[in-house]
Amino acid sequence: MKVLWLVPATLAVDQISKQIVMHSMILHESIPVLGDFIRLTYIHNPGAAFGLNLGSPLLHTLVSIVALGALLWLFWTAPRDNRLMRFSLSLILGGALGNIVDRIHLHEVVDFFDFGIGHTRWPVFNFADSFVTVGIFLLIYAYSRQDQTQATESEPETSSPEERIAQG
């Protein structure tokens, strides 16, 4: 439970950054940060992650809320001693909440991080998307470690040749 502080912290970082962008930039404005490679580009994304469109904004909101419920269940059922798993789920929860808040208030998500070269660009994203992405990679790693630990624990003990000779 000690990692639950991450949920409001990630939510705050996401929502504060979006407020700063919305109050200091004009919609579709783009500000170079590191030349053309990194820009702040203020957009509203009515679709899902990376601009994917799965239907209406209401559908996106409902799917997000169902996913949030699944994440909460995963968090509460995660082993208490698996701190990495609980940490990663907290990042995902905070990021998911950040985008759900946007969907409820604006019916779309505020995005502003813009990376790429020329016309070859990554879809514009925000802190919430970053927290979810990092959390997913960490969660995959945590699950793979858990599977390796369980496999190691379930393997029969092997004795050394000397021990087998002594056991006769």
TIMARMI-197134 format. One line per 4 residues: number of its first residue (from 1); their letters; for each residue x, y, z of N, C-alpha, C. Coordinates in nm, 3 decimals, padded with zeros to 5 digits. Atoms other than C-alpha are relative to their C-alpha. Example, Ala and Ser with C-alpha at 12.3 -4.5 7.8 and 13.67 -1.06 7.14 Angstrom:
<nodes>
1 = AS = 00.089,-00.119,00.000,01.230,-00.450,00.780,00.090,00.120,00.000; -00.082,-00.119,-00.006,01.367,-00.106,00.714,-00.077,00.109,00.073
</nodes>
This chain:
<nodes>
1 = MKVL = 00.082,-00.120,00.000,00.000,00.000,00.000,00.086,00.126,00.000; -00.087,-00.117,-00.009,00.299,00.230,00.043,00.017,00.071,-00.134; -00.019,-00.062,00.131,00.308,00.297,-00.332,-00.124,00.074,-00.049; 00.123,-00.068,00.044,-00.047,00.431,-00.352,00.015,00.151,-00.010
5 = WLVP = -00.024,-00.144,00.012,00.091,00.784,-00.307,00.030,00.038,-00.145; -00.032,-00.027,00.140,00.201,00.752,-00.671,-00.125,00.036,-00.081; 00.121,-00.026,00.077,-00.159,00.758,-00.794,-00.036,00.149,00.002; 00.031,-00.144,00.003,-00.242,01.113,-00.677,00.117,00.084,-00.050
9 = ATLA = -00.116,-00.077,00.048,00.115,01.228,-00.754,00.003,00.003,-00.152; -00.001,00.003,00.147,00.100,01.113,-01.117,-00.120,00.074,-00.056; 00.119,-00.073,00.043,-00.253,01.247,-01.150,00.024,00.151,00.008; -00.028,-00.144,-00.017,-00.138,01.587,-01.018,00.097,00.050,-00.107
13 = VDQI = -00.097,-00.041,00.103,00.165,01.606,-01.251,-00.070,00.010,-00.135; 00.069,00.001,00.128,-00.055,01.517,-01.546,-00.096,00.117,-00.012; 00.103,-00.104,00.008,-00.340,01.757,-01.466,00.059,00.141,00.006; -00.064,-00.132,-00.008,-00.114,02.049,-01.370,00.068,00.034,-00.133
17 = SKQI = -00.067,-00.026,00.129,00.091,02.011,-01.690,-00.102,00.034,-00.108; 00.103,-00.029,00.100,-00.228,02.005,-01.898,-00.060,00.138,00.021; 00.052,-00.135,-00.028,-00.359,02.318,-01.725,00.098,00.108,-00.047; -00.102,-00.095,00.045,-00.031,02.497,-01.792,-00.004,00.014,-00.153
21 = VMHS = 00.005,-00.003,00.147,-00.047,02.401,-02.161,-00.126,00.071,-00.048; 00.127,-00.059,00.047,-00.415,02.496,-02.199,-00.006,00.151,00.026; 00.006,-00.143,-00.032,-00.359,02.837,-02.035,00.115,00.081,-00.058; -00.113,-00.075,00.053,-00.030,02.926,-02.202,00.020,-00.019,-00.151
25 = MILH = -00.014,00.025,00.144,-00.074,02.793,-02.556,-00.138,00.009,-00.066; 00.121,00.000,00.082,-00.329,02.823,-02.833,-00.012,-00.139,-00.061; 00.023,00.132,00.057,-00.486,02.500,-02.960,00.070,-00.011,-00.136; -00.079,00.032,00.120,-00.262,02.351,-03.236,00.130,00.081,-00.010
29 = ESIP = -00.127,-00.072,00.000,00.024,02.585,-03.147,00.112,-00.100,00.028; -00.116,00.087,-00.017,00.367,02.422,-03.164,00.122,00.085,00.034; -00.118,-00.074,-00.045,00.673,02.546,-02.976,00.121,-00.093,-00.003; -00.121,00.083,00.001,01.018,02.403,-03.059,00.070,00.004,00.136
33 = VLGD = -00.074,00.009,-00.126,01.202,02.282,-02.749,00.145,-00.038,-00.030; -00.131,00.043,00.046,01.495,02.102,-02.910,-00.008,-00.009,-00.152; 00.016,-00.007,00.145,01.469,02.218,-03.268,-00.133,-00.062,-00.041; 00.120,00.066,00.049,01.218,02.019,-03.469,-00.019,-00.137,00.065
37 = FIRL = 00.005,00.135,-00.058,01.298,01.698,-03.280,-00.097,-00.008,00.118; 00.091,-00.003,-00.114,01.114,01.788,-02.956,-00.075,00.132,-00.004; 00.085,-00.118,00.000,00.822,02.027,-02.964,-00.112,-00.019,00.102; 00.125,00.001,-00.075,00.532,02.118,-02.740,-00.107,00.040,-00.099
41 = TYIH = 00.107,-00.025,00.094,00.226,02.093,-02.961,-00.131,-00.029,00.071; 00.125,00.011,-00.075,-00.110,02.155,-02.795,-00.112,-00.048,-00.092; 00.113,00.055,00.075,-00.385,01.930,-02.932,-00.101,-00.060,00.096; 00.102,00.077,-00.071,-00.707,01.769,-02.816,-00.018,-00.131,-00.078
45 = NPGA = 00.010,00.131,00.062,-00.726,01.397,-02.886,-00.134,-00.063,00.039; 00.128,00.062,-00.031,-01.083,01.263,-02.910,00.006,-00.153,00.000; -00.013,00.145,00.012,-00.954,00.910,-02.972,00.068,-00.063,00.120; -00.070,00.076,-00.104,-00.771,00.650,-02.770,00.149,00.035,-00.006
49 = AFGL = -00.144,-00.021,-00.003,-00.399,00.624,-02.710,00.055,00.012,-00.142; -00.067,-00.022,00.127,-00.185,00.750,-02.997,-00.097,00.036,-00.112; 00.094,-00.048,00.099,-00.488,00.896,-03.172,-00.087,-00.107,-00.063; 00.086,00.105,00.055,-00.656,00.560,-03.240,-00.146,00.034,00.029
53 = NLGS = 00.141,-00.029,-00.019,-01.028,00.602,-03.290,-00.078,-00.130,00.007; 00.074,00.124,-00.020,-01.237,00.321,-03.145,-00.150,00.024,00.004; 00.143,-00.031,-00.004,-01.572,00.497,-03.166,-00.022,00.136,00.062; 00.039,-00.129,-00.057,-01.748,00.778,-02.985,00.080,00.033,00.126
57 = PLLH = -00.066,-00.037,-00.126,-01.596,00.976,-02.695,-00.061,-00.071,00.121; 00.065,00.071,-00.110,-01.853,00.811,-02.467,00.054,-00.143,00.010; -00.055,00.135,00.000,-01.726,00.467,-02.570,00.142,00.000,00.057; -00.136,-00.010,-00.052,-01.367,00.575,-02.500,-00.002,00.017,00.152
61 = TLVS = 00.011,-00.023,-00.144,-01.471,00.698,-02.155,-00.043,-00.127,00.072; 00.048,00.123,-00.064,-01.662,00.379,-02.072,00.108,-00.109,00.001; -00.108,00.100,00.006,-01.376,00.155,-02.189,00.110,00.036,00.101; -00.101,-00.046,-00.096,-01.135,00.365,-01.980,-00.041,-00.031,00.143
65 = IVAL = 00.048,00.025,-00.137,-01.350,00.328,-01.669,00.001,-00.150,00.030; -00.006,00.145,-00.019,-01.381,-00.050,-01.717,00.145,-00.044,00.020; -00.143,00.032,-00.014,-01.002,-00.071,-01.763,00.051,00.044,00.137; -00.039,-00.048,-00.132,-00.959,00.135,-01.446,-00.044,-00.100,00.107
69 = GALL = 00.049,00.101,-00.093,-01.173,-00.118,-01.259,00.089,-00.125,-00.001; -00.089,00.117,00.012,-00.956,-00.403,-01.390,00.135,00.028,00.065; -00.128,-00.038,-00.061,-00.642,-00.216,-01.283,-00.010,00.001,00.153; 00.019,00.000,-00.146,-00.782,-00.164,-00.933,-00.003,-00.143,00.053
73 = WLFW = 00.004,00.141,-00.042,-00.858,-00.536,-00.909,00.141,-00.061,-00.001; -00.137,00.050,00.008,-00.504,-00.620,-01.025,00.084,00.052,00.117; -00.077,-00.058,-00.110,-00.360,-00.381,-00.766,-00.034,-00.069,00.132; 00.041,00.058,-00.129,-00.562,-00.523,-00.476,00.034,-00.147,00.010
77 = TAPR = -00.033,00.143,-00.005,-00.484,-00.883,-00.573,00.149,-00.026,-00.021; -00.145,00.017,00.020,-00.113,-00.823,-00.644,00.065,-00.039,00.133; -00.069,00.039,-00.124,00.120,-00.987,-00.393,00.054,00.123,00.073; -00.041,-00.117,-00.080,00.188,-00.739,-00.111,00.152,00.019,-00.001
81 = DNRL = -00.146,-00.011,-00.005,00.560,-00.818,-00.121,00.061,00.030,-00.136; -00.052,-00.031,00.133,00.592,-00.755,-00.496,-00.011,00.150,-00.024; 00.004,-00.147,00.006,00.676,-00.386,-00.475,00.007,00.053,-00.143; -00.011,-00.046,00.139,00.769,-00.353,-00.843,-00.136,-00.011,-00.071
85 = MRFS = 00.131,00.017,00.063,00.431,-00.489,-00.953,-00.097,00.107,00.050; 00.091,-00.098,-00.057,00.243,-00.258,-00.717,00.040,00.142,-00.042; -00.050,-00.129,00.049,00.463,00.039,-00.820,-00.048,00.023,-00.143; 00.039,-00.015,00.140,00.394,-00.024,-01.189,-00.151,00.018,-00.013
89 = LSLI = 00.146,-00.015,00.005,00.020,-00.064,-01.130,-00.042,00.139,00.049; 00.030,-00.136,-00.049,00.020,00.266,-00.936,00.025,00.103,-00.109; -00.028,-00.091,00.112,00.182,00.444,-01.233,-00.112,-00.009,-00.104; 00.105,00.019,00.100,-00.076,00.294,-01.470,-00.132,00.060,00.049
93 = LGGA = 00.123,-00.055,-00.057,-00.364,00.385,-01.237,-00.002,00.153,-00.005; -00.007,-00.146,00.001,-00.249,00.747,-01.202,-00.012,00.056,-00.140; 00.008,-00.045,00.139,-00.200,00.785,-01.576,-00.139,-00.019,-00.058; 00.135,00.026,00.050,-00.533,00.624,-01.657,-00.098,00.102,00.057
97 = LGNI = 00.088,-00.099,-00.062,-00.707,00.855,-01.410,00.016,00.138,-00.065; -00.026,-00.130,00.063,-00.541,01.159,-01.569,-00.075,00.016,-00.130; 00.071,-00.009,00.128,-00.686,01.080,-01.909,-00.151,-00.013,00.018; 00.144,00.010,-00.027,-01.026,00.981,-01.764,-00.055,00.135,00.044
101 = VDRI = 00.043,-00.134,-00.043,-01.049,01.321,-01.594,-00.022,00.089,-00.123; 00.016,-00.078,00.124,-00.994,01.484,-01.935,-00.124,-00.042,-00.076; 00.114,00.050,00.077,-01.251,01.262,-02.102,-00.133,00.043,00.062; 00.124,-00.039,-00.067,-01.514,01.343,-01.840,-00.024,00.150,-00.014
105 = HLHE = 00.017,-00.147,00.005,-01.449,01.721,-01.840,-00.002,00.057,-00.141; -00.016,-00.059,00.133,-01.348,01.786,-02.202,-00.055,-00.088,-00.113; 00.042,00.100,00.099,-01.475,01.472,-02.384,00.112,-00.033,-00.097; -00.121,00.034,00.075,-01.122,01.443,-02.523,00.119,00.021,00.092
109 = VVDF = -00.120,-00.004,-00.082,-00.765,01.429,-02.393,00.095,00.107,-00.052; -00.100,-00.101,00.035,-00.511,01.713,-02.388,00.135,-00.069,-00.017; -00.133,00.054,00.028,-00.180,01.608,-02.548,00.091,00.114,-00.041; -00.090,-00.110,00.034,00.133,01.815,-02.600,00.144,-00.040,-00.026
113 = FDFG = -00.138,00.041,00.030,00.461,01.615,-02.618,00.004,-00.047,-00.145; -00.006,00.025,00.144,00.562,01.600,-02.985,00.145,-00.029,-00.037; -00.136,00.042,00.034,00.873,01.403,-03.093,00.005,-00.048,-00.145; -00.017,00.052,00.134,01.004,01.331,-03.440,00.096,00.084,-00.081
117 = IGHT = -00.087,-00.071,00.094,01.202,01.446,-03.739,-00.082,00.030,-00.124; 00.079,-00.040,00.117,01.028,01.645,-04.010,-00.143,-00.047,00.011; 00.137,00.051,00.002,00.703,01.476,-04.106,-00.012,-00.137,00.065; 00.002,00.129,-00.068,00.801,01.151,-03.935,-00.005,00.026,00.150
121 = RWPV = 00.020,-00.039,-00.139,00.657,01.206,-03.588,-00.072,-00.109,00.076; 00.072,00.087,-00.091,00.546,00.999,-03.295,-00.133,00.069,00.031; 00.125,-00.068,-00.036,00.179,01.062,-03.205,00.019,00.086,00.126; -00.011,-00.094,-00.112,00.148,01.358,-02.965,-00.062,-00.066,00.123
125 = FNFA = 00.043,00.066,-00.123,00.108,01.242,-02.603,00.017,00.092,00.119; -00.007,-00.080,-00.123,00.102,01.363,-02.242,00.066,-00.081,00.112; -00.061,00.071,-00.112,00.238,01.271,-01.899,-00.077,-00.127,00.035; 00.081,00.118,-00.035,-00.053,01.032,-01.833,00.037,-00.117,-00.091
129 = DSFV = -00.039,00.105,00.094,00.035,00.836,-02.147,00.138,-00.055,00.034; -00.135,00.043,-00.037,00.399,00.826,-02.036,-00.003,-00.088,00.123; 00.010,00.080,-00.122,00.308,00.698,-01.689,-00.058,-00.138,-00.031; 00.061,00.128,00.036,00.086,00.428,-01.839,00.100,-00.088,-00.075
133 = TVGI = -00.096,00.077,00.081,00.353,00.321,-02.090,00.113,-00.055,00.085; -00.108,00.046,-00.089,00.634,00.304,-01.834,-00.053,-00.105,00.096; 00.060,00.096,-00.092,00.401,00.128,-01.592,-00.024,-00.136,-00.065; 00.024,00.127,00.070,00.309,-00.136,-01.852,00.131,-00.076,-00.019
137 = FLLI = -00.129,00.068,00.017,00.674,-00.211,-01.930,00.051,-00.056,00.133; -00.043,00.048,-00.131,00.755,-00.237,-01.560,-00.087,-00.117,00.047; 00.090,00.108,-00.039,00.450,-00.457,-01.504,00.035,-00.129,-00.073; -00.043,00.118,00.076,00.558,-00.694,-01.781,00.126,-00.058,00.062
141 = YAYS = -00.124,00.045,-00.064,00.902,-00.710,-01.623,-00.029,-00.065,00.135; 00.034,00.055,-00.132,00.751,-00.769,-01.276,-00.065,-00.137,-00.014; 00.063,00.130,00.021,00.531,-01.051,-01.406,00.100,-00.104,-00.048; -00.100,00.096,00.047,00.825,-01.212,-01.588,00.091,-00.043,00.113
145 = RQDQ = -00.082,00.036,-00.117,01.032,-01.200,-01.270,-00.077,-00.090,00.094; 00.083,00.082,-00.087,00.742,-01.345,-01.071,-00.008,-00.143,-00.055; 00.006,00.132,00.062,00.709,-01.632,-01.320,00.132,-00.075,00.015; -00.131,00.063,-00.017,01.085,-01.698,-01.303,00.019,-00.046,00.144
149 = TQAT = -00.014,00.036,-00.141,01.076,-01.697,-00.922,-00.086,-00.121,00.032; 00.087,00.114,-00.026,00.780,-01.936,-00.913,00.055,-00.125,-00.065; -00.057,00.116,00.068,00.948,-02.167,-01.167,00.120,-00.053,00.078; -00.118,00.041,-00.077,01.268,-02.171,-00.961,-00.043,-00.068,00.130
153 = ESEP = 00.046,00.056,-00.126,01.077,-02.240,-00.640,-00.067,-00.135,-00.019; 00.071,00.125,00.023,00.879,-02.526,-00.797,00.090,-00.110,-00.055; -00.092,00.101,00.051,01.184,-02.703,-00.943,00.044,-00.090,00.114; -00.047,00.091,-00.106,01.284,-03.014,-00.749,00.146,00.030,00.031
157 = ETSS = -00.138,-00.024,-00.040,01.601,-02.981,-00.551,00.090,-00.105,-00.064; -00.096,00.094,00.055,01.898,-03.135,-00.721,00.117,-00.006,00.095; -00.112,00.016,-00.091,02.171,-03.276,-00.513,00.128,-00.017,-00.081; -00.129,00.012,00.066,02.537,-03.278,-00.594,00.034,-00.148,-00.015
161 = PEER = -00.038,00.142,00.015,02.702,-03.602,-00.715,00.048,-00.062,00.131; -00.049,00.052,-00.128,02.869,-03.637,-00.374,-00.116,-00.035,00.093; 00.116,00.025,-00.085,02.533,-03.609,-00.195,-00.075,-00.124,-00.046; 00.071,00.118,00.051,02.377,-03.870,-00.425,00.076,-00.127,00.035
165 = IAQG = -00.081,00.116,-00.036,02.667,-04.110,-00.359,-00.018,-00.031,00.149; 00.013,00.021,-00.145,02.635,-04.055,00.018,-00.139,-00.054,00.033; 00.135,00.047,-00.027,02.258,-04.118,00.000,-00.018,-00.145,-00.046; -00.007,00.136,00.043,02.339,-04.444,-00.171,-00.097,-00.046,-00.095
</nodes>
